[in-house]
Amino acid sequence: NPDGIVTVADDLRRLVEQSPTEFGGQSISVTASFGVSVSLVNTEEAVQESIGKADAALYAAKAMGRNRVVGWDQAFSEGDDAVREHLKTAKVASTPTFRIA
């Protein structure tokens, strides 16, 4: 459920935002951005594609203002021209460490 995973990611984002970190006796505010892609994956290629979409959505979240959750479809429809161009050419940042059985 795409809406469900976005809600979970946004809850986590809010938790991070509301939980300052202590370092050197000082309180440091921290925020997080998440890119979300929901796919049914049954091949390693599909896993790679889903990771690539999530990575591109994360790029869009940062480009659209940070401290937010952006889904793949939202990133493509709401991002500016530079974001959309990046999404068209997005590659997976790293390969997964698991295999589909």
Buried (B, 14 or more C-beta within 10 A) or exposed (E): EBEEBBEBBBEEBBEBEEEEEEEEEEEEEEEBBBBBBBBEBEEEEEBBBBBBBBBBBBBBBBBBEEBBBBBBBBBBEEBEEEBBEBBEEBEBEEEEEEEEE
